[in-house]
Amino acid sequence: MAFNMIELAMGFASILPGIIAIHFTTKARRNLSNSWLRTYMKYIIWAMLSLSLFSVWYTSRQVFGLKEIYGFAIEVPEYLLVILTCFLFLVSSWTIFKMSKEYGFK
């Protein structure tokens, strides 16, 4: 029981920083004029949103005991959100790589 409470507390604790990070990154993106950097920030924002949705989904599943009711099917969105997050980080990495080629960063 204590482990479940710790897990829930960590789940709730992971949601708020994600929302705050999305807020500040969105504000920073509005102030940028560089198109490559804005594109990079767009993918990072979507990745953070996907990761935050994962945290909300996982915590909700734990709070309401949905895995016991629905079984494995309730975990499928978690896997999809993790895959989406990894894909978005891959695309943002490619974007920053292209930006480094254009501007000659070493």
Beta strands, then each sheet from edge to edge (+ up, - down):
end
